Amino acid sequence: MSWVQALWFAVVQGITELFPVSSVAHAVLLPAVLRWPLDPEGLLPFTVMLHLGTAVALLLFYWREWLELIGSLVNGRDPDKRKVFWLLITATVPAAVIGGLFEKSLRAHFPSAVSAAFFLMVNGAILWIGDRRRRRMDRFGSFRFAGDEDRQIARLGYGQGFLIGLAQCLALIPGFSRSGMTMIAGLYAGLSYEAAARFAFLLATPIIFGAGILEVPKLMHDQHRELLGPALLGGAASGIAAFLSVWVLTRYFRGREVRAFRPFAIYCLAIGLAALLYFKL
């Protein structure tokens, strides 16, 4: 992989990891469309390195929140933040367990551009349905928690947190967006768009770091060592792009109460369909 290709990957990943449009699908589709001769075995740890850049960006963006969440375990003065912390732990468990159990089978499907395009369309359909569901919830004035984001999240049950974590597991299949599926599950649990986005972005940090611990050391193997330099550059560039993305998205969801996912749904459906036609023609 060249340095230019690494930067392309980094910018695309940094934007699409947090936008609900599946960064992994884009990582599969980009080299397939541009016909880059890349090694699929090295592509996964390289992509995870880019994800680590995203995780660092999220940690920098939410560093005060993480200090407050961890501090709540010690001082006991903020039960809402303490509940949010344990909900994040609960929601992380499904992806950690399922990812560990099915890592090999999922890796076998990772390079398939056709399946990534198909599931990207499914991702778009789910986003569209989620928006319609949210409008119906608002119309009948039900299922929505009041208060600020932490208070809304703290009112979730641990069972709801676990189900949100299960929704996150769909992102193990290229084409499904981790942030998108997590936010849709949060909406169904009764959170506002803003609170669902906050929970999704906080939840991203531990699971991405966990994936990095497993995958990034593989870049040190002899057959992948030439990817280490481009991966480090890509991780830094991806982190910058991700920081800007989360800044934009937090403001976007703050100003949208209905149909916030509609543009992303249309994008996923259009790109997925275009990719399928490209590979089949």
N, C-alpha and C positions, 0 to 999 in steps of 0.2 A: 504494500500500500504506500502510495506517495504522500508527501506532506500536504499537497493540494487536496487530494482525496480525503485525507484525515480532517482537514478544515471543513470541507463540505459536510462530512459526516457530523462533525462537532456542532456546526450551526444548526443543521436540521434536527439533530437529537436534542440539543438544548432547548429548542422551541417546542418540538412536538412531545417531549416527555411530560410537560406540565399541561399543555393544551390537550383536550380530550380527543386526540386524533391518532394515538398509538405510535410512539417513537420506534418501537421494534418493527412494526410494519414498514415504516419509512426506511429503517436500516436494512431491511430485506429488499424492498422495492428499488431503492436508489441505485445500488450497484447492478441490479438485474436490468433496469431500464437503460442505464448508461453503459452496460456491458463491461464493467470492470472485472478483470480476472482475479478475484479475491478467493482466498482459502476459507471455506465455511468454518473449519475448525478454529481458525484464529479470529474469525469475525465476532464470535460470541464474547470472548474475554475482552476484545477491543471495544465492543459496544458497552460492556459493563464498566470499563474504564471511563467512558463518556458519561455513563450514569452516575459514577462516583463524583464527577464534576458537578452534576446536577444536585447530588446529595449535599455536597459542600455549600453550594449556592443556597439551598434551602436552609441549611444550618445557619449560615450567615444572615439570611433574611429573618429567620425566626429565633435568633439566639436569645433574645430577651424572654420569649415565650417558653423556650426550653429551660432556661434558668428558673423561671417561675414555676414551671411544672415540677421540676426536680426539687426545688426548694419547698414546695407544698408538702412533700413527703416528710420533710424534717420539721418545719415550723407548725404545721397543722392549722394554719390560719385561713386557708382558702380551700374549703371542701370541694368547690367546683373544679378547680385546677387539679386537685388530687384525683378526682373522679375521671377527668379527661386523660390524665396520665395512664391510669389503669385501663381505660377504654382503648387507648392506643396500643398498650401491651396485648390486650385481648384480641384486637383486630389484626395484630401482626402475626399471631400464632398460625392461622390457617395457611397463609402464603409460605411461611417458613416450613411447615410440615409438608404441604402438598408439593412445594418446589423441591424439597429434598427427596421425596419419594419418586417423583416423576421426572427428575432432571434429564435422564438419558433419553426417555421417549420424547420429551419436548424438544430436546436438542436435535433429534432426528428430523423433526418437522421444521426446524428453524429456517433452513435455507429456501423453503418453498415459497416463491413469489406469488404463485397462483393462490395458494391457501391464504397467504397474508392479505392479498387483495380481496378475497371473498370475505374473510372475517372483518376486514376493515369496513365493508359494506354492512355487515351485521352490527358492528359497533355503531355506525351511523344510524341504523334503524332503532337501536336501543336508545340512543340519545334523543331521537325524534319522539319516541313513545314516552320517554321520561318527561320531556317537556309537556306533552299533552296531559300526562298524569298530574303534573304539578299544577297546570291550569285548572284541572278539575278539582284538585284539593283546595285551591284558593277560592274557587267558585262556591264551594260548600262550606268554606271556613273551617276546615277540619285538618287534623294531622299536622298542624304547624305549631312549633314551640315558640314562645315569646322570649324576649330578652336578648342580651348580647350573645356573641358566638359561643363563648365558653359556657354560659348558662344553658344555651340550647343543647350543646353537645353533652353536658353533664347530666341532662335529663334523659339521655338514652339509657336503656338497659344494657347489661353486659351481653345478653343474647343478641340484641340489635347490633352491638359493636362487633360481635363474632360474625354475624351475617354480612356486615359491611366488609369485614376482612375476607370472607368467602368470595364476595363480589370482586375484590381486588385480585383474587387468584385467576380470574379470567384473563388477566394481562399476561399470564404465562404462555398464552397462545398468541403468536404474532397476529396482529390485526385488532385485538382488543386493547383499549386504552386503560391503563391502571387508574389514572386520575379520573377518567370519565366514568368507569364502572363504580369507583368508590363514591363519586359525587352523586351518581344516580341512586345508588343504594342509600346514601344519606338523605336525599330528597324523599325517597319512599319511607324512610324512618321518621320524617317530619321536620327535617332541618331546612332552613332557608338556603338559597344558593350560596350565599356568602359563608355561612357556617359549614355547609357541606364541602366547599372548596378549602376552607381552613383545615378541616379534619383530614381531607385527602392529602394536602400538602405536608402536614405534620406527619401523617402516617407513612409518607414516601421515604422519609429519612432513614428509619431503622431497616426497612426491607431492602433498600438499595445498598446501604452499607453492608448488610449481610451477604447480598449477592456478590459484592465486590471482594469480600474476604475469600469466597469460594473460587471466583473466576480470575481475578486479576493476577494472582501468582502464576497462572499458566502462561502469561506473557514472558515469564523468565525462562521457559523451556527453550531449548535450542531452536526448535522448528518455528517458534513464534517470536524470538528475541528481536528480530528486525522490526516488529510492530511496536516495540516498547517506546521508542522515541516519538513516532507519530501519535501513539496513544496518549502519551503525557501532554503533548501539545493539544491534542483534541480534547482531553479532559479539561484543560484550562479554558479553552475556547467555549466548550460546552457549558461550563459553569457560568461564564459571563452571560451567555445567551439565556441560560435558565434563570439567572437572577433578574434579568430584564423581563422575562416572560412571567414570572410569578408576580412582579410588580404590576405589570399590565393586567393580569388576570384577577388579582385581588380587587383592583379598582373596577374592572369590567363587571364582575359578579356583584359588587356592592351596588352598582347602578341598574341591575336587571332583576326584576321580580318574576317575569314570565318570559318564556321562549329564549332563555339565555343560551340553550344548547342548539338552537335551530341552525345557526351558521355553521357550527362544527359538524352537525349531522349531515347537512347538504354537502359539505366538503368531503367527508368520509365516503358518502355514497358516490359522489362524482369521481373522486380519485380511484376508489376501488373498482368502479365500473370501467373507467378508462384503462386501468392497468389490466383488468381481465381481457378486454378487447385487444389490447396491445399484445399480450402473451398468446392469445388464441388465434390471432390473425397472421 
